[in-house]
């Protein structure tokens, strides 16, 4: 038996279980445990921030191992320190998250009266109730199992291009922006919240487990792969 095939099978199984954990729990909460659909709406908004934090940890692991990586800007290619990638990602992804969470909070009417659309993004900690906290812990655990641990255990951090890792989370933003439009309409109808959570979770599960975002990113031209010992990436 090929040990690499066995390890890959275990990772795929773990990914499936993690995905089910992340998206089945909110559905069960709303349908059978009297969770508020708006609370779950809040969870999905905060999930975007959790994904960003996990991506920073991935970039940090790469930086610790090889310090520098290839930065591509149109036709210009250069070697940049990992801290540059991390800071760029925090600012760039942060702006996307600001827009997305503003859409989420405004659509679900989460913001207190008299506040602007960005209130949720800058005061997210005020929205965490006991129920929301429990679901966030489960989703965080699922994302760590699905995204971070396989990245470390399989050694991807040794060769994965920083640009590719940096752009991985953006797919979920576009998916959630699409589904939130549907959700904002369903939330206004009696019983619509349960339908929204079911549809939302199903769409996210399908795209995140069955769609290979890494392959899509590679087809856009972000294909540089670093190999230890072939360049100066291990030097300060």
C-alpha positions as CSV (number, residue, x, y, z in Angstrom):
1,X,0.0,0.0,0.0
2,X,1.3,3.4,-1.0
3,X,1.7,5.5,2.2
4,X,1.2,8.7,0.3
5,X,-2.1,7.5,-1.1
6,X,-3.2,6.5,2.4
7,X,-2.3,9.8,3.9
8,X,-4.1,11.6,1.0
9,X,-7.2,9.5,1.7
10,X,-7.1,10.3,5.4
11,X,-6.8,14.1,4.6
12,X,-9.7,13.9,2.2
13,X,-11.8,12.1,4.8
14,X,-10.9,14.7,7.4
15,X,-11.8,17.5,5.0
16,X,-15.2,16.0,4.4
17,X,-15.9,15.6,8.1
18,X,-14.6,19.1,8.8
19,X,-16.8,20.5,6.0
20,X,-19.9,18.7,7.4
21,X,-19.1,19.9,10.9
22,X,-18.8,23.6,9.7
23,X,-22.0,23.6,7.7
24,X,-24.3,21.0,9.2
25,X,-24.1,22.4,12.7
26,X,-25.6,25.9,11.9
27,X,-28.5,24.2,10.0
28,X,-29.2,21.9,13.0
29,X,-29.1,24.9,15.3
30,X,-31.6,26.9,13.4
31,X,-33.9,24.1,12.5
32,X,-34.0,22.1,15.8
33,X,-32.3,24.2,18.6
34,X,-34.1,27.5,18.2
35,X,-30.9,29.4,17.1
36,X,-31.6,32.7,15.5
37,X,-31.0,32.9,11.8
38,X,-29.4,36.3,12.4
39,X,-27.0,34.7,14.8
40,X,-25.9,32.2,12.1
41,X,-25.8,35.1,9.7
42,X,-23.3,36.7,12.1
43,X,-21.3,33.5,12.3
44,X,-20.9,33.4,8.5
45,X,-19.7,37.0,8.5
46,X,-17.2,36.3,11.2
47,X,-16.0,33.1,9.4
48,X,-14.5,35.4,6.8
49,X,-12.3,36.9,9.4
50,X,-11.3,33.4,10.8
51,X,-10.3,32.3,7.3
52,X,-8.1,35.4,7.0
53,X,-6.4,34.6,10.3
54,X,-5.7,31.0,9.1
55,X,-4.2,32.3,5.9
56,X,-1.9,34.6,7.9
57,X,-0.8,31.5,9.8
58,X,-0.1,29.6,6.6
59,X,1.9,32.5,5.3
60,X,3.8,32.7,8.6
61,X,4.7,29.0,8.3
62,X,6.1,29.6,4.8
63,X,8.0,32.6,6.0
64,X,9.6,30.7,8.9
65,X,10.7,28.0,6.6
66,X,12.1,29.9,3.6
67,X,11.9,33.6,4.4
68,X,11.3,34.9,0.8
69,X,9.2,34.0,-2.1
70,X,8.4,35.1,-5.7
71,X,6.2,38.2,-6.0
72,X,4.6,38.8,-9.4
73,X,3.0,42.1,-10.4
74,X,2.0,42.0,-14.1
75,X,5.3,41.2,-15.9
76,X,7.5,42.3,-13.0
77,X,8.9,39.4,-10.9
78,X,10.9,39.9,-7.7
79,X,11.8,38.1,-4.5
80,X,10.0,39.6,-1.4
81,X,10.2,38.7,2.3
82,X,7.3,36.8,3.7
83,X,6.4,39.7,6.0
84,X,5.6,41.7,2.8
85,X,3.1,39.0,1.7
86,X,1.5,39.0,5.1
87,X,1.1,42.7,5.4
88,X,-0.2,43.0,1.9
89,X,-2.7,40.2,2.5
90,X,-3.9,41.8,5.8
91,X,-4.6,45.1,4.1
92,X,-6.0,43.7,0.8
93,X,-8.1,41.0,2.3
94,X,-9.1,43.3,5.1
95,X,-10.7,45.7,2.6
96,X,-12.6,42.8,1.0
97,X,-13.8,41.6,4.4
98,X,-14.9,45.1,5.3
99,X,-17.1,45.3,2.2
100,X,-18.4,41.8,2.7
101,X,-19.3,42.1,6.4
102,X,-20.9,45.4,5.7
103,X,-23.1,43.8,3.1
104,X,-23.9,41.0,5.6
105,X,-24.7,43.2,8.5
106,X,-26.8,45.6,6.5
107,X,-28.7,42.9,4.7
108,X,-29.5,41.1,8.0
109,X,-30.1,44.4,9.9
110,X,-27.5,43.5,12.5
111,X,-26.1,47.0,13.0
112,X,-27.7,49.0,15.9
113,X,-29.8,52.0,15.0
114,X,-27.7,55.1,14.3
115,X,-24.6,53.2,13.3
116,X,-23.1,53.0,9.8
117,X,-22.5,49.9,7.6
118,X,-19.0,49.4,8.9
119,X,-20.0,49.1,12.5
120,X,-20.0,45.3,12.5
121,X,-16.5,45.0,11.0
122,X,-14.9,47.3,13.6
123,X,-17.0,46.1,16.6
124,X,-17.4,42.4,15.7
125,X,-16.6,41.2,19.3
126,X,-19.8,42.9,20.5
127,X,-22.0,40.6,18.4
128,X,-20.7,37.3,19.9
129,X,-23.3,35.7,22.1
130,X,-23.0,32.3,23.8
131,X,-24.7,30.5,20.9
132,X,-22.6,32.4,18.3
133,X,-19.4,31.6,20.3
134,X,-20.2,27.9,20.4
135,X,-20.7,27.7,16.6
136,X,-17.6,29.8,16.0
137,X,-15.5,27.4,18.0
138,X,-16.9,24.5,15.9
139,X,-16.3,26.3,12.6
140,X,-12.8,27.3,13.7
141,X,-12.0,23.7,14.6
142,X,-13.4,22.6,11.2
143,X,-11.3,25.1,9.3
144,X,-8.1,24.2,11.2
145,X,-8.7,20.5,10.4
146,X,-9.6,21.2,6.8
147,X,-7.2,24.0,5.9
148,X,-4.3,24.4,8.3
149,X,-3.3,20.9,9.6
150,X,-3.1,19.3,6.1
151,X,-1.0,22.3,4.9
152,X,1.5,21.7,7.7
153,X,1.4,17.9,8.0
154,X,1.8,17.3,4.2
155,X,4.7,19.8,4.0
156,X,2.9,22.1,1.6
157,X,4.4,25.1,3.4
158,X,7.8,24.1,2.0
159,X,6.9,24.5,-1.6
160,X,3.5,26.3,-1.8
161,X,3.8,29.6,-3.7
162,X,2.9,32.5,-1.3
163,X,0.9,34.2,-4.0
164,X,-1.3,31.2,-4.4
165,X,-1.8,30.7,-0.7
166,X,-2.6,34.4,-0.3
167,X,-5.4,34.4,-2.9
168,X,-7.0,31.1,-1.8
169,X,-9.6,32.7,0.6
170,X,-11.1,35.1,-2.0
171,X,-13.2,32.5,-3.6
172,X,-15.4,32.1,-0.5
173,X,-16.0,35.9,-0.5
174,X,-17.6,35.8,-3.9
175,X,-19.6,32.7,-3.0
176,X,-20.9,34.3,0.2
177,X,-21.7,37.6,-1.5
178,X,-23.9,35.8,-4.0
179,X,-25.7,33.7,-1.4
180,X,-26.2,36.6,1.0
181,X,-28.3,38.3,-1.6
182,X,-30.6,35.3,-1.6
183,X,-30.4,35.1,2.2
184,X,-31.4,38.8,2.7
185,X,-34.6,38.2,0.7
186,X,-35.5,35.0,2.5
187,X,-35.0,36.5,5.9
188,X,-37.8,38.9,5.3
189,X,-40.4,36.1,4.9
190,X,-41.9,34.0,7.6
191,X,-40.0,30.7,7.8
192,X,-37.6,32.0,5.2
193,X,-34.7,32.0,7.6
194,X,-34.7,28.2,7.9
195,X,-34.8,27.9,4.1
196,X,-31.9,30.4,3.8
197,X,-29.7,28.6,6.3
198,X,-30.3,25.3,4.5
199,X,-29.6,26.7,1.0
200,X,-26.6,28.8,2.2
201,X,-25.0,25.8,3.9
202,X,-25.6,23.5,1.0
203,X,-24.0,26.0,-1.5
204,X,-21.0,26.7,0.7
205,X,-20.5,23.0,1.3
206,X,-20.6,22.2,-2.4
207,X,-18.2,25.0,-3.5
208,X,-15.7,24.5,-0.6
209,X,-15.5,20.7,-0.8
210,X,-16.1,19.9,-4.5
211,X,-14.6,23.0,-6.2
212,X,-10.8,23.1,-6.5
213,X,-10.0,26.7,-5.9
214,X,-6.3,26.0,-6.0
215,X,-6.6,24.7,-9.6
216,X,-8.6,27.8,-10.6
217,X,-6.0,30.1,-9.1
218,X,-3.2,28.2,-10.9
219,X,-4.9,28.7,-14.2
220,X,-4.9,32.5,-13.6
221,X,-1.1,32.4,-13.9
222,X,0.0,32.2,-10.2
223,X,2.1,29.1,-10.7
224,X,5.5,29.9,-9.3
225,X,6.5,27.1,-6.9
226,X,9.5,27.5,-4.6
227,X,11.8,24.6,-3.9
228,X,14.2,24.6,-1.0
229,X,17.8,24.9,-2.1
230,X,17.1,26.3,-5.6
231,X,17.3,30.0,-4.8
232,X,18.1,32.4,-2.0
233,X,14.8,32.2,-0.3
234,X,16.3,30.8,2.9
235,X,18.4,33.9,3.4
236,X,17.4,37.0,5.3
